[in-house]
């Protein structure tokens, strides 16, 4: 494995992350240190900063020396040699209000597997969390879980970001929003961020990962009630019958046909049930595609 730069976090509301809020999102604290990564190459521990591979002669804030002395990280990578750890090495940057014991430690915020030069697989938090804990590695836990959130929902979590902050010193610099089912219009899996320069202090207990439930949007209600697993399986079976079998090239056909049949077959029932609702068909299509991917996950490998 070679050095690989971490993805750029896009500001929430921009084109690159348009639609990331649709579905289940985990909201993470954003730390203000230096971006770092660790991986294994031919059995040797390697480390990187945001833009380059590190050496002992050309280190970054002593991160590579820190990694080489960390047996837990070495043991983790020996057990999981295809994993690349991305995280924040907490050294003084703009924010100086972190607790004294928090400094000069590596906090993992993503675990990846390289597939080729262009594509990486981000392992979901619920999967990598116990793997890191087995080796006592530091990581950044989520503040909360939000389904089909709004800007206001996410913005309110800024004041909850007290991760590693000294008591009475306000909140951290911002949040990172991750939806592991989201790929943008350019087919890239991208995370969003919200950063604020006004840090507000409110009491927050880091007791697990609370789930925030905004009022459910009508598009989600439609998908839950009318785009059932049986409805999806019916269209899937039709395609198999028409083509004497299944091939991955039929995926676009399945996505388009399920959405088309949903509109044609169920729209009158939808209008009656929800009393002529205002429907965002782009949102409806996005949620329908998400339901298909979950129902037929085996064909999207």
N, C-alpha and C positions, 0 to 999 in steps of 0.2 A: 504493500500500500504506500502511496505517495502523499505528500501534503495536499490537502484539499481545503480551500477557503470556505468558511461558513457562509451560509446564505445571508443576503441583506434583508433585514426586517423592514417591512413596508408599513408606512403610516396607515392606520385604520381609516377607511373611507376612500382610499385611492384605488385606481383601476386594477393594480396588481393583486389586491386582496378583495375585490368586489365579490360579495356573497359568502365570505368566510364565516359570517355570523349565523348562517343558516345551517342548523344542525347542532351537534353537541360540541361546545368549546370549553377548553380548560384555560383558565386565566392564571398566568404565572407572574411573580414579582420580577422586575427587571433590575439587575444589579449594575452598579456603576464601578466596574473594575476594568480589567483588560481581557479581551476575548482570547481564548486559548483552546488548544485541541491536543489530544494524545492518541496515538495509534501504535500498532506493531508492524514492523517490517523485517522479515527474515529473522524473527525471534528477538529483535532489538527494539527497545522502547524509543519512539520518536515523539517529538512535540512541536507545536507550531503556535505562532501568534496569529493575529488576524490575517496577515498578508504573506507570511513566509514560514519556512521551516527553521527551527532553532538549533543552535549548537551551543556547547559550553563556552566557546569563544565569542559567539554572537548571540547571546541570550536575550530575553525580554523580561526585565524586572526579576531575574533569577528563577523564572518559571521552570526552565528545563532542568536546572540543578535540583529544584524542589521535586520534580517528577521522578528523577533518577533515584532519589532517596526515599521514595514512597513505595514500600513493598506491597501495599494493598492494591494500588493501581497496577503495578506490574503483575501481580497474581491474577487480577481480574482479566487483564488482556491476554494472559497466557491461557486462561480458561475460555475466553471469547475472542479469539484472534482475528475475527472478521469485523469486530466492533470498533468504531471510532467514537471517542468521547469528546463532545464539545462542552465548554463551560466557561465560567468567569473566574479568573484568578484575581482575588480581591486584594488589590493594592490601591493606595490613595490615588484618586482621580479628581472628579469634581465634588462628589459627595463625601464628606468627612465624618458623617454621623453614625457609622457602623460601630458595633460593639468592639471592644478591644480584642477579644478572643476570636473575632471573625476574620481578621486580616491575615493575608498571606496563606489562604487556603483556596483550593480548587473546588468550585461548586458546579457540578455537571447539570446542564440544562437540556441536552439532547444526546441521544445515542443513535448512531447511524450504521448502516451497512452499505458499502459501495457495490453497485451492480455493474456499472461501466463508467466511462469518462464523463458521461452527461447526467447519470441518474444515481441518486442515493435513496435508500429506504429509511425513513424516520421511524424508529421503533416507538410505539405508543408508551406514554408515561406509566400506565398501569402494568405494562410488561417489564419495562426496564427498572422500575423502582425496586422490586424485590431482588433483582440481580445485583444492583448497586449496594443494597443493604447487606447482602450476604458477605460483601467484602468491606463493609463499613466505610463506603465512599460518601462524601458529601454531595448533596444534590439540592436543587431548588424545587420545593413542593408547590403545588398550585394553591392559589388563594380560594378559588371556587370553580364551580362548573355551571355554565349557562347554556341553555338551549334556546336557539332562535332569539338571540339577544339584540338589543338596540345600543346605539352609542351611549345613551344615558345609563343603561345597565352596566356597560363596561367602564364608563367614566367614574361611576360611583365606587368601583373597586380600587381606584387609585388610592383612596384614603385608607384602604385596608392593607396596603403594602408596608407592613412594619417588619418584614423579614430581615433579621440581623441588625435592626436599627436600635440605637440606645433609647431607653425610656425617656419620653418627653421631648424627643428630637424631631417629631413630625414623621412623615412618610418617606418612602423611597422615591426613586426618580421616575418610575412608570410601570407599565405592565406589558406583557407579551401574550397575545391571543393565539392559541393553537387549536385547529380543527383538523384531526388526523384524516378525515374523509375529504377534505377540501383540496382541489386542484384548480388553479386559476385558468383563465381563458387561453393561456399559453402552455397549459398542461404542466405547470410547475407547482409543486407542493410548497406553499409559501406561508409564513407566519406574519401576523400583524402586530403593531405596537401602538401604544398611546403613551406619550411622554408629557409630563406637566412640570412646569417650573415653580408651581405653587404647591408646596407640600403641606397638607392639612393633617392634623393629629386627631385621631379618635382611637378609643380603646378597641383593640382587636385581639381575640384569643385564637391562636393557631391550633385549633382543635380539629384536626382532620381537614377535609375538603367539603365545605357546605355547598349545597346545590341551590342555585338561584332559579326560580321559576317565573319568568315574565309571563304576561298574559299570552296564551297560545294564539298564534296568528291563524287566520282562516285557511291559508294555504296548507299549513301543517295538519289542521283538522280534516281537510279534504283528503289529503294523502293517507292519513291514518285510517279513515273510514272507508274510502272508495278504492284506493289503490292497494288492495289486499294482496297477500302472498298468493292466494288462489288466482287472482286476476292476473298477476305477473306470470305465474306458471302456465296459465292458459295461453298467453301470447308466445311464451317460450316454446311450448309444445307445438303451436302452429308453425313456427319457423322451422323446427326440426322436421315436421311432417312435409313441409313444402320443399325442403332441401335435402331430404334423406340423411339427416344427421346435423350435428352442430360443429361449427368452426368459429374461432374467435373473430373472424372478419364479419360475423353476423351481429356483433355487439351493437354497433350503431343502429342496425335495423331494429333490434329489441328495444333499445332506449326510445327510438322514435315511435315505434308502434304502440308501446304501452302508453305513452303520453297521448298519442293521437286517439287511441281507443277510450282512454279515460275521458277525454273531452267529448267524443262522439256519443259514448254510451251513457255517461253519468251526468252530463252537464245539467239536464233538466232536473234530475234528482238533487243535484247540488244547489241549484237555484231555489228549489222549493224548501230544502232543509234549512238553508242559511239565509233565506229571505232576500234574494237578489244581492249577494255580497259584492263588495268591490274586491276583485281578484287581480293580483299581480301575476300574470301568466309566466313571466320569467322566473319568479320565485317558485311558483307551482312546479315548473319544469325541473328546476334545480332540486327540489325536495323529492320529486318523483324519481329522478335519476339516483338520488341517494338511497331511496327505498329499494330500488331494483338492485343496486350494488350490494346492499345488505342481504337481500333475499337470495340473490344468486352469486354470493361471494366467491364460489368455487370457479366461476368463469372469468373472474377479474384478477386472477393471480399474476 
